[in-house]
Amino acid sequence: MSAEFTPTDWLDREDQTLAPYAMRTRQSKGRKHPEPTHPFRTLYQRDRDRIVHSTAFRRLMHKTQVLVNQPGDYHRTRLTHTLEVTQIARTIARALGLNEDLTEAVALLHDLGHPPFGHAGEAALDECMRDFGGYEHNRHGLRLVELLEYRYPDFPGLNLSWEVLQAQAMHSKRPDAPEVKGYLQVGQPLLEAQIVDAVDSLAYDCHDVDDALSVGLITPEQLAETPFWNRAVERVRAEHRSIQADQLQPTVIRKLIDWQVVDLLETMHRNLLLAKIRTVEDVRRCQELLVAPSAEVKSLKAGLEAFLHANVYRHWRVMRMACKGQQILRQMFAEFCQHPQTLPTRYQRRAESGVLQQTVCDYLAGMTDRFAQDEYLRLFQPTSLA
């Protein structure tokens, strides 16, 4: 490296450019396993890079968002959803002078612990693990980056910064879990983490509508029941009076996203002023989350989500694949627990020194949708695959 550049240059740049309530690298609690400072990447930049290069991140490419991934499909997967959340969250962080690198790392990590077959797969594994602590994707995401990834010789997991791990832990719906409790004693999440949580919800609502329309689960006529969609269509038609039919859907989806992003920015800016937020400590002590939609958009969003639950998530095609996925995971869990010698060698070794059921759960949770279906055939229809 050139002598003109030192590890403190990025840190000084953060002090000069970030808002006073943004999380700075100098304020970090660091890593569990101390490491030398990198010459030209901050702590959170390295977190981002480690997540992107992890095995679990690559597997998101073939994990279900709503519709089970199949060859030739173009609808969203966990990976594309994660990238879309990251892009929107970083845009908001930049507009408000927050730490973009921290925001990006939190966003890239947020869905890492999802098993195959989406929320149906999560429910199946939770049932299988009911006597062994249960299963939840946020907790499993922590387990992946703190223990299961094995890319580094000096420590287990990815050795991410405390702030990125805490953002993941604070997503958990099981705050009493031992692996989560230690991260929850400091007050509210950082603004960077709050942004990712809000954007995650914003993005999957819009993108689930887009995918459901594209594959024929719902029709525009059905969507006409929802005020949020109707008002977005009206805005688009007012701005593009001669819009073609095949351009309407993507344009309305963009309008829905842009509408909510602008609303989040304006509402968050107002909340920061009203709560007199000037430091990270003020964020931690605040009684309410500072990143949230306005009352109007919150109501419109609730109506859209009710429509999705009734017409997409409970659609017979989605339910059929969800039930199939749950059956696949339940049967493989029982089979591997009864015959652990059929596990891959690495997992056999881990099972011998730990809890068999947890090891089986780790193996199943790491599978992509396609791999889970193929492994099921290898176990129960051995003549169909090599």
C-alpha positions as CSV (number, residue, x, y, z in Angstrom):
1,M,0.0,0.0,0.0
2,S,1.1,3.6,-0.6
3,A,2.5,5.4,2.4
4,E,0.0,8.2,1.6
5,F,-2.9,6.0,2.8
6,T,-3.3,4.9,6.4
7,P,-6.0,2.8,8.2
8,T,-7.3,5.9,9.9
9,D,-8.2,7.7,6.6
10,W,-11.6,5.9,6.3
11,L,-12.3,6.6,10.0
12,D,-11.5,10.3,9.6
13,R,-13.7,10.4,6.5
14,E,-16.6,8.9,8.6
15,D,-16.2,11.6,11.2
16,Q,-16.2,14.3,8.6
17,T,-19.2,13.1,6.5
18,L,-21.6,11.0,8.6
19,A,-24.5,12.5,10.5
20,P,-24.0,12.8,14.3
21,Y,-26.5,9.9,15.0
22,A,-24.8,7.6,12.5
23,M,-22.8,4.6,13.8
24,R,-19.1,5.1,13.3
25,T,-16.5,2.4,13.0
26,R,-14.6,4.0,15.9
27,Q,-17.6,3.4,18.1
28,S,-17.8,-0.3,17.4
29,K,-17.5,-3.0,20.0
30,G,-15.3,-4.8,17.5
31,R,-15.1,-8.6,16.9
32,K,-15.2,-11.5,19.3
33,H,-11.8,-12.7,17.9
34,P,-9.5,-9.6,17.6
35,E,-7.9,-9.1,14.2
36,P,-5.4,-6.6,12.9
37,T,-6.8,-3.5,11.3
38,H,-7.1,-3.7,7.5
39,P,-5.0,-1.1,5.6
40,F,-7.9,0.2,3.4
41,R,-11.2,-1.4,4.5
42,T,-13.2,-0.5,7.6
43,L,-14.7,-3.0,10.0
44,Y,-18.1,-2.9,8.3
45,Q,-16.6,-3.1,4.8
46,R,-14.9,-6.3,5.7
47,D,-18.2,-7.6,7.3
48,R,-19.9,-6.9,4.0
49,D,-17.3,-8.7,2.0
50,R,-17.2,-11.8,4.3
51,I,-21.0,-12.2,4.0
52,V,-20.9,-11.9,0.2
53,H,-18.2,-14.6,0.0
54,S,-19.9,-17.0,2.4
55,T,-21.3,-20.3,1.3
56,A,-24.7,-19.5,2.9
57,F,-25.0,-16.3,0.9
58,R,-24.4,-18.1,-2.4
59,R,-27.1,-20.6,-1.5
60,L,-29.7,-17.9,-1.3
61,M,-29.7,-18.0,-5.1
62,H,-31.8,-21.2,-5.0
63,K,-33.9,-20.6,-1.9
64,T,-37.6,-19.7,-2.1
65,Q,-38.9,-16.2,-1.5
66,V,-42.5,-17.2,-2.1
67,L,-42.5,-19.4,-5.2
68,V,-40.3,-22.4,-5.2
69,N,-37.3,-21.9,-7.5
70,Q,-37.3,-24.1,-10.6
71,P,-35.0,-24.0,-13.7
72,G,-36.0,-21.2,-16.0
73,D,-38.0,-19.3,-13.4
74,Y,-37.4,-15.5,-13.3
75,H,-39.3,-14.7,-10.1
76,R,-37.4,-13.6,-7.0
77,T,-35.4,-15.8,-4.8
78,R,-33.9,-15.0,-1.4
79,L,-30.8,-13.7,-3.1
80,T,-32.5,-11.3,-5.5
81,H,-34.7,-10.1,-2.6
82,T,-31.6,-9.6,-0.4
83,L,-29.9,-7.5,-3.1
84,E,-33.0,-5.4,-3.7
85,V,-33.3,-4.7,0.1
86,T,-29.6,-3.8,0.2
87,Q,-29.8,-1.4,-2.7
88,I,-32.9,0.4,-1.3
89,A,-31.5,0.5,2.3
90,R,-28.2,1.9,1.2
91,T,-30.0,4.6,-0.8
92,I,-31.9,5.7,2.4
93,A,-28.8,5.5,4.5
94,R,-26.9,7.8,2.1
95,A,-29.7,10.3,2.0
96,L,-29.7,10.6,5.8
97,G,-26.0,10.6,6.3
98,L,-25.9,7.1,8.0
99,N,-23.2,4.5,7.8
100,E,-23.7,2.9,4.3
101,D,-21.2,0.1,4.9
102,L,-22.9,-1.0,8.1
103,T,-26.3,-0.7,6.5
104,E,-25.2,-2.8,3.6
105,A,-23.7,-5.5,5.8
106,V,-26.9,-5.8,7.9
107,A,-29.0,-6.0,4.8
108,L,-26.9,-8.7,3.1
109,L,-27.0,-10.8,6.3
110,H,-30.7,-10.4,7.2
111,D,-32.1,-13.5,5.3
112,L,-29.0,-15.7,5.5
113,G,-30.6,-18.2,7.9
114,H,-33.7,-19.1,5.8
115,P,-34.1,-22.8,5.1
116,P,-35.4,-24.3,1.8
117,F,-39.1,-23.8,1.0
118,G,-39.5,-20.4,2.7
119,H,-41.6,-19.9,5.8
120,A,-43.1,-23.4,5.3
121,G,-39.7,-24.9,5.6
122,E,-39.0,-22.9,8.7
123,A,-42.3,-24.1,10.3
124,A,-41.4,-27.7,9.5
125,L,-37.9,-27.4,11.1
126,D,-39.3,-25.6,14.1
127,E,-41.7,-28.5,14.6
128,C,-38.9,-31.1,14.2
129,M,-36.7,-29.2,16.7
130,R,-39.5,-28.4,19.3
131,D,-37.7,-30.5,22.0
132,F,-34.3,-29.0,21.1
133,G,-34.8,-25.3,21.2
134,G,-36.9,-24.9,18.1
135,Y,-35.8,-23.3,14.8
136,E,-36.1,-19.6,13.7
137,H,-34.3,-18.2,10.7
138,N,-32.9,-15.2,12.4
139,R,-31.3,-17.3,15.1
140,H,-30.0,-19.7,12.5
141,G,-28.5,-16.8,10.6
142,L,-26.5,-16.0,13.8
143,R,-25.5,-19.6,14.1
144,L,-24.2,-19.6,10.5
145,V,-22.0,-16.6,10.9
146,E,-20.8,-17.3,14.5
147,L,-20.2,-21.1,14.1
148,L,-21.1,-23.0,11.0
149,E,-19.2,-21.1,8.2
150,Y,-15.7,-22.5,8.1
151,R,-13.8,-20.3,5.7
152,Y,-11.2,-19.0,8.2
153,P,-8.5,-21.0,10.0
154,D,-8.3,-18.7,13.1
155,F,-11.9,-18.7,14.2
156,P,-15.3,-20.4,13.6
157,G,-17.9,-18.5,11.5
158,L,-17.2,-15.2,9.9
159,N,-16.2,-13.2,13.0
160,L,-18.4,-10.3,12.1
161,S,-18.6,-7.1,14.1
162,W,-20.7,-6.9,17.2
163,E,-23.1,-4.3,15.6
164,V,-23.9,-6.5,12.6
165,L,-24.5,-9.5,14.8
166,Q,-26.7,-7.4,17.1
167,A,-28.8,-6.2,14.2
168,Q,-29.4,-9.9,13.2
169,A,-30.2,-10.9,16.8
170,M,-32.7,-8.0,17.2
171,H,-34.8,-9.4,14.3
172,S,-35.4,-12.6,16.3
173,K,-38.9,-13.3,17.6
174,R,-37.4,-15.4,20.5
175,P,-35.6,-12.8,22.7
176,D,-35.1,-15.3,25.5
177,A,-32.9,-17.6,23.4
178,P,-29.4,-17.8,24.9
179,E,-27.7,-16.8,21.6
180,V,-29.9,-13.7,21.3
181,K,-30.2,-12.4,24.9
182,G,-26.6,-11.0,25.0
183,Y,-27.3,-8.6,22.2
184,L,-30.6,-7.1,23.5
185,Q,-29.4,-5.1,26.6
186,V,-28.5,-1.9,24.9
187,G,-31.8,-0.4,23.9
188,Q,-33.2,0.3,20.5
189,P,-31.5,-1.0,17.3
190,L,-29.2,1.4,15.5
191,L,-30.8,3.5,12.8
192,E,-28.9,1.5,10.1
193,A,-30.5,-1.7,11.4
194,Q,-34.0,-0.1,11.7
195,I,-33.7,1.0,8.0
196,V,-33.0,-2.6,6.9
197,D,-36.0,-3.9,8.8
198,A,-38.4,-1.3,7.3
199,V,-37.0,-1.8,3.8
200,D,-37.3,-5.6,4.0
201,S,-41.0,-5.3,4.6
202,L,-41.4,-2.6,2.0
203,A,-39.6,-4.7,-0.6
204,Y,-41.2,-8.1,-0.2
205,D,-44.7,-6.6,-0.3
206,C,-44.1,-5.0,-3.6
207,H,-42.1,-7.8,-5.1
208,D,-44.5,-10.5,-4.0
209,V,-47.2,-8.6,-5.8
210,D,-45.0,-8.3,-8.9
211,D,-44.1,-12.0,-8.9
212,A,-47.7,-13.2,-8.2
213,L,-49.0,-11.1,-11.1
214,S,-46.2,-12.4,-13.4
215,V,-46.9,-16.1,-12.8
216,G,-50.7,-15.7,-12.7
217,L,-51.5,-16.3,-9.1
218,I,-53.5,-13.1,-9.1
219,T,-54.9,-10.7,-11.6
220,P,-55.0,-6.9,-11.9
221,E,-58.7,-7.1,-11.4
222,Q,-58.3,-8.8,-8.0
223,L,-55.7,-6.2,-7.0
224,A,-58.2,-3.4,-7.8
225,E,-59.7,-4.3,-4.4
226,T,-56.7,-2.7,-2.6
227,P,-56.5,1.1,-2.2
228,F,-52.7,1.1,-2.2
229,W,-52.5,-0.5,-5.7
230,N,-55.3,1.6,-7.1
231,R,-53.8,4.9,-6.0
232,A,-50.4,3.9,-7.4
233,V,-52.1,3.0,-10.7
234,E,-53.8,6.4,-10.7
235,R,-50.5,8.2,-10.2
236,V,-48.8,6.3,-12.9
237,R,-51.6,6.9,-15.4
238,A,-51.5,10.6,-14.5
239,E,-47.8,10.8,-15.2
240,H,-47.8,8.5,-18.3
241,R,-51.1,9.0,-20.1
242,S,-50.2,6.8,-23.1
243,I,-48.5,4.0,-21.2
244,Q,-48.6,0.6,-22.8
245,A,-50.3,-2.4,-21.1
246,D,-47.1,-4.4,-20.7
247,Q,-45.3,-1.4,-19.1
248,L,-48.0,-0.7,-16.5
249,Q,-47.2,-3.5,-14.0
250,P,-43.4,-2.7,-13.6
251,T,-44.1,1.0,-13.6
252,V,-46.7,0.6,-10.8
253,I,-44.4,-1.6,-8.8
254,R,-41.6,1.1,-9.1
255,K,-44.2,3.7,-8.0
256,L,-45.1,1.7,-4.9
257,I,-41.5,1.4,-3.9
258,D,-40.6,5.0,-4.6
259,W,-43.7,6.2,-2.7
260,Q,-42.8,4.2,0.4
261,V,-39.1,5.2,0.2
262,V,-39.9,8.9,0.1
263,D,-42.5,8.4,2.9
264,L,-39.9,6.6,5.0
265,L,-37.3,9.4,4.5
266,E,-39.7,12.2,5.3
267,T,-41.2,10.4,8.3
268,M,-37.8,9.4,9.7
269,H,-36.5,12.9,9.2
270,R,-39.5,14.3,11.1
271,N,-39.1,11.7,13.9
272,L,-35.4,12.6,14.4
273,L,-36.2,16.2,14.8
274,L,-39.2,15.6,17.1
275,A,-37.2,13.2,19.3
276,K,-34.2,15.5,19.3
277,I,-31.9,12.7,18.2
278,R,-28.3,13.9,18.1
279,T,-26.2,10.9,18.9
280,V,-26.2,7.1,18.7
281,E,-26.9,7.0,22.4
282,D,-30.1,9.1,21.8
283,V,-31.1,6.4,19.2
284,R,-30.6,3.6,21.7
285,R,-32.5,5.4,24.5
286,C,-35.5,6.5,22.3
287,Q,-38.8,4.8,23.4
288,E,-40.0,4.3,19.9
289,L,-38.5,3.1,16.6
290,L,-37.5,6.0,14.5
291,V,-37.8,4.3,11.1
292,A,-41.4,3.7,10.3
293,P,-43.9,4.7,7.6
294,S,-46.4,7.5,8.1
295,A,-49.9,6.6,9.5
296,E,-51.3,6.9,6.0
297,V,-48.8,4.6,4.3
298,K,-48.9,2.2,7.2
299,S,-52.7,1.8,6.7
300,L,-52.3,1.4,2.9
301,K,-49.5,-1.1,3.4
302,A,-51.6,-3.1,5.9
303,G,-54.4,-3.4,3.3
304,L,-51.9,-4.7,0.6
305,E,-50.5,-7.2,3.1
306,A,-54.0,-8.5,3.9
307,F,-54.6,-9.0,0.2
308,L,-51.3,-10.9,-0.2
309,H,-52.1,-13.2,2.8
310,A,-55.5,-14.0,1.4
311,N,-54.8,-14.3,-2.3
312,V,-51.1,-15.2,-2.7
313,Y,-49.6,-16.8,0.4
314,R,-52.7,-19.0,0.8
315,H,-53.1,-19.7,-3.0
316,W,-53.5,-23.4,-3.7
317,R,-50.4,-23.5,-5.8
318,V,-48.2,-22.0,-3.1
319,M,-49.8,-24.1,-0.4
320,R,-49.3,-27.3,-2.5
321,M,-45.6,-26.6,-2.8
322,A,-45.4,-25.5,0.9
323,C,-46.9,-28.8,2.1
324,K,-44.7,-30.8,-0.2
325,G,-41.6,-28.9,1.1
326,Q,-42.6,-29.5,4.7
327,Q,-43.1,-33.2,4.0
328,I,-39.7,-33.5,2.4
329,L,-38.0,-31.8,5.4
330,R,-39.9,-33.8,8.1
331,Q,-39.1,-37.1,6.4
332,M,-35.4,-36.3,5.9
333,F,-35.1,-35.1,9.5
334,A,-36.5,-38.4,10.8
335,E,-34.4,-40.5,8.4
336,F,-31.1,-38.8,9.3
337,C,-31.8,-38.9,13.0
338,Q,-32.6,-42.6,12.8
339,H,-29.6,-43.3,10.5
340,P,-26.9,-40.7,11.1
341,Q,-24.4,-42.8,9.2
342,T,-26.2,-41.6,6.0
343,L,-25.2,-38.0,6.7
344,P,-22.2,-36.5,4.8
345,T,-18.9,-37.2,6.6
346,R,-18.4,-33.7,7.9
347,Y,-21.9,-33.7,9.5
348,Q,-21.3,-37.2,10.9
349,R,-18.2,-35.9,12.7
350,R,-20.1,-32.9,14.1
351,A,-23.0,-35.2,15.2
352,E,-20.6,-37.4,17.2
353,S,-19.4,-34.4,19.2
354,G,-22.7,-32.6,19.6
355,V,-26.5,-32.9,19.5
356,L,-27.5,-35.1,16.6
357,Q,-30.8,-33.4,16.0
358,Q,-29.1,-29.9,15.8
359,T,-26.6,-31.3,13.3
360,V,-29.4,-32.7,11.2
361,C,-31.2,-29.4,11.4
362,D,-28.1,-27.5,10.3
363,Y,-27.7,-29.8,7.3
364,L,-31.3,-29.4,6.2
365,A,-31.4,-25.7,6.8
366,G,-28.4,-25.1,4.6
367,M,-30.0,-26.9,1.6
368,T,-31.4,-25.1,-1.4
369,D,-34.8,-26.0,-2.6
370,R,-33.4,-28.0,-5.5
371,F,-30.8,-29.8,-3.4
372,A,-33.4,-30.7,-0.8
373,Q,-35.7,-32.3,-3.5
374,D,-32.7,-34.2,-5.0
375,E,-31.5,-35.4,-1.6
376,Y,-35.0,-36.6,-0.8
377,L,-35.0,-38.6,-4.0
378,R,-31.6,-40.0,-3.2
379,L,-32.8,-41.2,0.2
380,F,-36.2,-42.6,-0.6
381,Q,-36.0,-43.3,-4.3
382,P,-32.3,-44.4,-4.7
383,T,-32.7,-45.6,-8.3
384,S,-33.8,-42.2,-9.6
385,L,-30.5,-40.4,-8.9
386,A,-26.9,-41.3,-8.6
